[in-house]
């Protein structure tokens, strides 16, 4: 299985349960950071049967990754806002919450 190029999600779910590790998180983090920008449609709502992907769900790994890159000077706040489409207020709240000594315990 390790050498296979692809794996059925049902089988991957079984491995997640067996090893008590969320392998799907790798893919969801990728979707959150690199999904294509949404198209502006002049405030018109488009009806669709597909579920709407919520981009406002960020894991602690993503938050730490972004904050670390900014602190090391590898990327500016403006670049984060532009590249990852993270709202300025969200980024500001992250610095307030996670860089003031209030970092939640993340023992995963």
OpenMM code with the backbone's topology and positions (N, CA, C; nanometers):
from openmm import Vec3, app, unit

residues = "UNK UNK UNK UNK UNK UNK UNK UNK UNK UNK UNK UNK UNK UNK UNK UNK UNK UNK UNK UNK UNK UNK UNK UNK UNK UNK UNK UNK UNK UNK UNK UNK UNK UNK UNK UNK UNK UNK UNK UNK UNK UNK UNK UNK UNK UNK UNK UNK UNK UNK UNK UNK UNK UNK UNK UNK UNK UNK UNK UNK UNK UNK UNK UNK UNK UNK UNK UNK UNK UNK UNK UNK UNK UNK UNK UNK UNK UNK UNK UNK UNK UNK UNK UNK UNK UNK UNK UNK UNK UNK UNK UNK UNK UNK UNK UNK UNK UNK UNK UNK UNK UNK UNK UNK UNK UNK UNK UNK".split()
positions = [
    Vec3(0.0826, -0.1196, 0.0000),
    Vec3(0.0000, 0.0000, 0.0000),
    Vec3(0.0865, 0.1252, 0.0000),
    Vec3(0.1987, 0.1204, 0.0685),
    Vec3(0.2865, 0.2366, 0.0782),
    Vec3(0.3402, 0.2783, -0.0581),
    Vec3(0.3633, 0.1835, -0.1445),
    Vec3(0.4205, 0.2134, -0.2754),
    Vec3(0.3156, 0.2489, -0.3806),
    Vec3(0.1875, 0.2345, -0.3474),
    Vec3(0.0824, 0.2680, -0.4425),
    Vec3(0.0753, 0.4180, -0.4658),
    Vec3(0.0384, 0.4553, -0.5869),
    Vec3(0.0245, 0.5971, -0.6210),
    Vec3(-0.1033, 0.6569, -0.5633),
    Vec3(-0.2072, 0.5774, -0.5475),
    Vec3(-0.3350, 0.6257, -0.4963),
    Vec3(-0.3924, 0.5230, -0.3985),
    Vec3(-0.4855, 0.5717, -0.3145),
    Vec3(-0.5494, 0.4836, -0.2175),
    Vec3(-0.6952, 0.5248, -0.2036),
    Vec3(-0.7810, 0.4284, -0.1943),
    Vec3(-0.9240, 0.4511, -0.1751),
    Vec3(-0.9451, 0.5223, -0.0411),
    Vec3(-1.0332, 0.6202, -0.0380),
    Vec3(-1.0561, 0.6952, 0.0857),
    Vec3(-1.1106, 0.6073, 0.1971),
    Vec3(-1.1875, 0.5065, 0.1620),
    Vec3(-1.2390, 0.4151, 0.2628),
    Vec3(-1.1243, 0.3425, 0.3327),
    Vec3(-1.0262, 0.3003, 0.2553),
    Vec3(-0.9100, 0.2332, 0.3112),
    Vec3(-0.8258, 0.3308, 0.3941),
    Vec3(-0.8113, 0.4524, 0.3463),
    Vec3(-0.7377, 0.5544, 0.4207),
    Vec3(-0.8051, 0.5844, 0.5544),
    Vec3(-0.9370, 0.5880, 0.5555),
    Vec3(-1.0113, 0.6095, 0.6797),
    Vec3(-0.9837, 0.4969, 0.7797),
    Vec3(-0.9768, 0.3742, 0.7311),
    Vec3(-0.9468, 0.2611, 0.8196),
    Vec3(-0.8070, 0.2756, 0.8804),
    Vec3(-0.7098, 0.3198, 0.7996),
    Vec3(-0.5747, 0.3421, 0.8508),
    Vec3(-0.5734, 0.4550, 0.9535),
    Vec3(-0.6516, 0.5589, 0.9295),
    Vec3(-0.6605, 0.6701, 1.0251),
    Vec3(-0.7095, 0.6195, 1.1603),
    Vec3(-0.8122, 0.5375, 1.1571),
    Vec3(-0.8674, 0.4838, 1.2814),
    Vec3(-0.7683, 0.3899, 1.3496),
    Vec3(-0.7042, 0.3044, 1.2717),
    Vec3(-0.6097, 0.2077, 1.3263),
    Vec3(-0.4894, 0.2777, 1.3904),
    Vec3(-0.4337, 0.3762, 1.3217),
    Vec3(-0.3139, 0.4448, 1.3701),
    Vec3(-0.3442, 0.5676, 1.4559),
    Vec3(-0.4748, 0.5997, 1.4676),
    Vec3(-0.5187, 0.7165, 1.5431),
    Vec3(-0.4475, 0.8434, 1.4956),
    Vec3(-0.4441, 0.8601, 1.3635),
    Vec3(-0.3833, 0.9778, 1.3012),
    Vec3(-0.4703, 1.0216, 1.1844),
    Vec3(-0.4922, 1.1515, 1.1731),
    Vec3(-0.5789, 1.2053, 1.0681),
    Vec3(-0.4986, 1.2351, 0.9409),
    Vec3(-0.4891, 1.1376, 0.8515),
    Vec3(-0.4182, 1.1571, 0.7255),
    Vec3(-0.4927, 1.2522, 0.6328),
    Vec3(-0.6219, 1.2682, 0.6527),
    Vec3(-0.6999, 1.3593, 0.5699),
    Vec3(-0.6624, 1.5042, 0.5959),
    Vec3(-0.6085, 1.5329, 0.7143),
    Vec3(-0.5707, 1.6695, 0.7487),
    Vec3(-0.4692, 1.7261, 0.6496),
    Vec3(-0.3801, 1.6419, 0.6012),
    Vec3(-0.2803, 1.6855, 0.5033),
    Vec3(-0.3491, 1.7453, 0.3813),
    Vec3(-0.4524, 1.6793, 0.3340),
    Vec3(-0.5224, 1.7252, 0.2148),
    Vec3(-0.6115, 1.8451, 0.2427),
    Vec3(-0.6777, 1.8473, 0.3584),
    Vec3(-0.7645, 1.9615, 0.3881),
    Vec3(-0.6826, 2.0877, 0.4098),
    Vec3(-0.5644, 2.0761, 0.4697),
    Vec3(-0.4789, 2.1937, 0.4854),
    Vec3(-0.4352, 2.2462, 0.3497),
    Vec3(-0.4045, 2.1553, 0.2598),
    Vec3(-0.3667, 2.1962, 0.1243),
    Vec3(-0.4826, 2.2705, 0.0568),
    Vec3(-0.6044, 2.2187, 0.0720),
    Vec3(-0.7214, 2.2836, 0.0125),
    Vec3(-0.7428, 2.4237, 0.0692),
    Vec3(-0.7247, 2.4368, 0.1994),
    Vec3(-0.7455, 2.5660, 0.2630),
    Vec3(-0.6442, 2.6682, 0.2119),
    Vec3(-0.5178, 2.6278, 0.2009),
    Vec3(-0.4138, 2.7231, 0.1618),
    Vec3(-0.4065, 2.7496, 0.0113),
    Vec3(-0.4345, 2.6499, -0.0686),
    Vec3(-0.4092, 2.6629, -0.2117),
    Vec3(-0.5314, 2.6506, -0.3010),
    Vec3(-0.6493, 2.6599, -0.2441),
    Vec3(-0.7679, 2.6525, -0.3292),
    Vec3(-0.7756, 2.7775, -0.4157),
    Vec3(-0.8299, 2.7665, -0.5356),
    Vec3(-0.8356, 2.8829, -0.6240),
    Vec3(-0.9247, 2.9909, -0.5649),
    Vec3(-0.8949, 3.1178, -0.5957),
    Vec3(-0.9770, 3.2268, -0.5414),
    Vec3(-1.1198, 3.2192, -0.5925),
    Vec3(-1.2102, 3.2579, -0.5071),
    Vec3(-1.3500, 3.2575, -0.5493),
    Vec3(-1.3741, 3.3735, -0.6443),
    Vec3(-1.4644, 3.3534, -0.7390),
    Vec3(-1.4955, 3.4582, -0.8360),
    Vec3(-1.5948, 3.5551, -0.7755),
    Vec3(-1.5705, 3.6819, -0.7986),
    Vec3(-1.6644, 3.7839, -0.7538),
    Vec3(-1.7803, 3.7849, -0.8528),
    Vec3(-1.9005, 3.7720, -0.8021),
    Vec3(-2.0148, 3.7730, -0.8933),
    Vec3(-2.1131, 3.8827, -0.8531),
    Vec3(-2.0573, 4.0004, -0.8223),
    Vec3(-2.1370, 4.1202, -0.7978),
    Vec3(-2.2488, 4.0990, -0.6965),
    Vec3(-2.2180, 4.0327, -0.5875),
    Vec3(-2.3122, 4.0085, -0.4777),
    Vec3(-2.4349, 3.9274, -0.5177),
    Vec3(-2.4290, 3.8601, -0.6297),
    Vec3(-2.5396, 3.7729, -0.6700),
    Vec3(-2.5133, 3.6346, -0.6122),
    Vec3(-2.6138, 3.5755, -0.5546),
    Vec3(-2.5964, 3.4406, -0.5014),
    Vec3(-2.6300, 3.3397, -0.6102),
    Vec3(-2.5408, 3.2460, -0.6280),
    Vec3(-2.5594, 3.1410, -0.7266),
    Vec3(-2.6064, 3.0163, -0.6541),
    Vec3(-2.7174, 2.9637, -0.6971),
    Vec3(-2.7696, 2.8421, -0.6353),
    Vec3(-2.6987, 2.7211, -0.6943),
    Vec3(-2.6591, 2.6328, -0.6051),
    Vec3(-2.5925, 2.5108, -0.6458),
    Vec3(-2.6267, 2.4012, -0.5460),
    Vec3(-2.6217, 2.2783, -0.5914),
    Vec3(-2.6464, 2.1655, -0.5024),
    Vec3(-2.5193, 2.1230, -0.4298),
    Vec3(-2.4043, 2.1751, -0.4766),
    Vec3(-2.2778, 2.1385, -0.4152),
    Vec3(-2.2597, 2.2111, -0.2827),
    Vec3(-2.1947, 2.1457, -0.1872),
    Vec3(-2.1702, 2.2146, -0.0601),
    Vec3(-2.0700, 2.3277, -0.0794),
    Vec3(-2.0836, 2.4309, -0.0002),
    Vec3(-1.9937, 2.5450, -0.0079),
    Vec3(-1.8734, 2.5177, 0.0808),
    Vec3(-1.7533, 2.5320, 0.0255),
    Vec3(-1.6308, 2.5062, 0.0996),
    Vec3(-1.6030, 2.6235, 0.1925),
    Vec3(-1.5901, 2.5960, 0.3213),
    Vec3(-1.5649, 2.7015, 0.4186),
    Vec3(-1.4157, 2.7217, 0.4329),
    Vec3(-1.3684, 2.8396, 0.3968),
    Vec3(-1.2266, 2.8680, 0.4037),
    Vec3(-1.1859, 2.9278, 0.5372),
    Vec3(-1.2799, 2.9484, 0.6267),
    Vec3(-1.2459, 3.0122, 0.7527),
    Vec3(-1.2127, 2.9116, 0.8624),
    Vec3(-1.1837, 2.7907, 0.8261),
    Vec3(-1.1468, 2.6893, 0.9239),
    Vec3(-0.9976, 2.6627, 0.9065),
    Vec3(-0.9195, 2.7151, 1.0002),
    Vec3(-0.7747, 2.7002, 0.9947),
    Vec3(-0.7294, 2.6160, 1.1130),
    Vec3(-0.6438, 2.5192, 1.0872),
    Vec3(-0.5906, 2.4361, 1.1953),
    Vec3(-0.4763, 2.5104, 1.2636),
    Vec3(-0.4404, 2.4656, 1.3828),
    Vec3(-0.3275, 2.5268, 1.4547),
    Vec3(-0.1990, 2.5138, 1.3748),
    Vec3(-0.1848, 2.4052, 1.2993),
    Vec3(-0.0643, 2.3880, 1.2182),
    Vec3(-0.0537, 2.4978, 1.1134),
    Vec3(-0.1647, 2.5311, 1.0504),
    Vec3(-0.1646, 2.6368, 0.9490),
    Vec3(-0.1353, 2.7708, 1.0139),
    Vec3(-0.2007, 2.7992, 1.1258),
    Vec3(-0.1798, 2.9266, 1.1953),
    Vec3(-0.0338, 2.9414, 1.2358),
    Vec3(0.0227, 2.8381, 1.2961),
    Vec3(0.1638, 2.8426, 1.3377),
    Vec3(0.2560, 2.8584, 1.2172),
    Vec3(0.2259, 2.7888, 1.1083),
    Vec3(0.3058, 2.7982, 0.9862),
    Vec3(0.3098, 2.9421, 0.9349),
    Vec3(0.1933, 3.0042, 0.9263),
    Vec3(0.1835, 3.1414, 0.8753),
    Vec3(0.2550, 3.2390, 0.9691),
    Vec3(0.2270, 3.2307, 1.0980),
    Vec3(0.2876, 3.3237, 1.1945),
    Vec3(0.4389, 3.3087, 1.1991),
    Vec3(0.4878, 3.1858, 1.1912),
    Vec3(0.6326, 3.1620, 1.1917),
    Vec3(0.6990, 3.2243, 1.0693),
    Vec3(0.6371, 3.2086, 0.9521),
    Vec3(0.6940, 3.2660, 0.8298),
    Vec3(0.6997, 3.4181, 0.8382),
    Vec3(0.5982, 3.4792, 0.8958),
    Vec3(0.5970, 3.6249, 0.9113),
    Vec3(0.7052, 3.6674, 1.0099),
    Vec3(0.7148, 3.5994, 1.1232),
    Vec3(0.8125, 3.6348, 1.2260),
    Vec3(0.9561, 3.6185, 1.1782),
    Vec3(0.9807, 3.5185, 1.0931),
    Vec3(1.1155, 3.4971, 1.0393),
    Vec3(1.1470, 3.5924, 0.9242),
    Vec3(1.0473, 3.6683, 0.8794),
    Vec3(1.0683, 3.7615, 0.7696),
    Vec3(1.0672, 3.6963, 0.6327),
    Vec3(1.0183, 3.5729, 0.6250),
    Vec3(1.0131, 3.5012, 0.4979),
    Vec3(0.8992, 3.5511, 0.4101),
    Vec3(0.7972, 3.6094, 0.4744),
    Vec3(0.6809, 3.6592, 0.4017),
    Vec3(0.6224, 3.7745, 0.4838),
    Vec3(0.5651, 3.8722, 0.4155),
    Vec3(0.5049, 3.9850, 0.4862),
    Vec3(0.3572, 3.9567, 0.5111),
    Vec3(0.2985, 4.0358, 0.5991),
    Vec3(0.1553, 4.0198, 0.6267),
    Vec3(0.0737, 4.0444, 0.5002),
    Vec3(0.1144, 4.1444, 0.4224),
    Vec3(0.0432, 4.1748, 0.2973),
    Vec3(0.0511, 4.0575, 0.1999),
    Vec3(0.1656, 3.9914, 0.1951),
    Vec3(0.1798, 3.8749, 0.1069),
    Vec3(0.0916, 3.7591, 0.1529),
    Vec3(0.0801, 3.7406, 0.2846),
    Vec3(-0.0070, 3.6352, 0.3383),
    Vec3(-0.1516, 3.6633, 0.2991),
    Vec3(-0.1925, 3.7882, 0.3164),
    Vec3(-0.3298, 3.8272, 0.2829),
    Vec3(-0.3571, 3.8047, 0.1351),
    Vec3(-0.2608, 3.8389, 0.0515),
    Vec3(-0.2775, 3.8243, -0.0932),
    Vec3(-0.2678, 3.6786, -0.1380),
    Vec3(-0.1630, 3.6080, -0.0952),
    Vec3(-0.1377, 3.4717, -0.1434),
    Vec3(-0.2394, 3.3707, -0.0914),
    Vec3(-0.2700, 3.3773, 0.0387),
    Vec3(-0.3578, 3.2779, 0.1000),
    Vec3(-0.5001, 3.3287, 0.1222),
    Vec3(-0.5259, 3.4559, 0.0877),
    Vec3(-0.6585, 3.5183, 0.1007),
    Vec3(-0.7107, 3.5080, 0.2445),
    Vec3(-0.6208, 3.5302, 0.3394),
    Vec3(-0.6602, 3.5340, 0.4795),
    Vec3(-0.6934, 3.6785, 0.5125),
    Vec3(-0.8113, 3.7055, 0.5658),
    Vec3(-0.8492, 3.8438, 0.5959),
    Vec3(-0.7518, 3.9100, 0.6943),
    Vec3(-0.7310, 4.0395, 0.6751),
    Vec3(-0.6393, 4.1151, 0.7603),
    Vec3(-0.6793, 4.1044, 0.9080),
    Vec3(-0.8098, 4.1117, 0.9349),
    Vec3(-0.8564, 4.1045, 1.0738),
    Vec3(-0.8277, 3.9670, 1.1345),
    Vec3(-0.8388, 3.8612, 1.0552),
    Vec3(-0.8086, 3.7260, 1.1034),
    Vec3(-0.6616, 3.7153, 1.1399),
    Vec3(-0.5751, 3.7663, 1.0526),
    Vec3(-0.4319, 3.7634, 1.0774),
    Vec3(-0.3976, 3.8431, 1.2034),
    Vec3(-0.4582, 3.9587, 1.2198),
    Vec3(-0.4368, 4.0413, 1.3378),
    Vec3(-0.4791, 3.9658, 1.4644),
    Vec3(-0.5941, 3.8989, 1.4592),
    Vec3(-0.6432, 3.8227, 1.5745),
    Vec3(-0.5498, 3.7072, 1.6084),
    Vec3(-0.4916, 3.6444, 1.5047),
    Vec3(-0.3975, 3.5362, 1.5296),
    Vec3(-0.2777, 3.5870, 1.6089),
    Vec3(-0.2231, 3.7013, 1.5694),
    Vec3(-0.1092, 3.7569, 1.6413),
    Vec3(-0.1482, 3.7916, 1.7846),
    Vec3(-0.2658, 3.8485, 1.8025),
    Vec3(-0.3136, 3.8833, 1.9364),
    Vec3(-0.3293, 3.7582, 2.0228),
    Vec3(-0.3893, 3.6563, 1.9662),
    Vec3(-0.4245, 3.5367, 2.0429),
    Vec3(-0.3069, 3.4421, 2.0646),
    Vec3(-0.2277, 3.4179, 1.9597),
    Vec3(-0.1261, 3.3135, 1.9652),
    Vec3(0.0154, 3.3637, 1.9867),
    Vec3(0.0357, 3.4930, 1.9848),
    Vec3(0.1698, 3.5450, 2.0066),
    Vec3(0.1788, 3.6293, 2.1329),
    Vec3(0.0793, 3.6166, 2.2183),
    Vec3(0.0828, 3.6890, 2.3454),
    Vec3(0.0998, 3.5916, 2.4611),
    Vec3(0.1576, 3.4754, 2.4336),
    Vec3(0.1777, 3.3754, 2.5375),
    Vec3(0.0578, 3.2870, 2.5620),
    Vec3(-0.0459, 3.2997, 2.4783),
    Vec3(-0.1684, 3.2223, 2.4972),
    Vec3(-0.1787, 3.1077, 2.3985),
    Vec3(-0.0680, 3.0516, 2.3575),
    Vec3(-0.0718, 2.9440, 2.2586),
    Vec3(-0.1318, 2.8195, 2.3223),
    Vec3(-0.2389, 2.7653, 2.2623),
    Vec3(-0.3005, 2.6451, 2.3191),
    Vec3(-0.2046, 2.5273, 2.3143),
    Vec3(-0.2217, 2.4352, 2.4086),
    Vec3(-0.1382, 2.3157, 2.4127),
    Vec3(-0.1761, 2.2268, 2.2952),
    Vec3(-0.0797, 2.1958, 2.2094),
    Vec3(-0.1048, 2.1178, 2.0886),
    Vec3(-0.0172, 1.9938, 2.0924),
    Vec3(-0.0614, 1.8896, 2.1613),
    Vec3(0.0181, 1.7685, 2.1793),
    Vec3(-0.0188, 1.6597, 2.0808),
    Vec3(-0.0373, 1.6925, 1.9548),
    Vec3(-0.0781, 1.5908, 1.8564),
    Vec3(0.0428, 1.5278, 1.7962),
] * unit.nanometer
topology = app.Topology()
chain = topology.addChain("A")
for resn in residues:
    res = topology.addResidue(resn, chain)
    for name in ("N", "CA", "C"):
        topology.addAtom(name, app.Element.getBySymbol(name[0]), res)
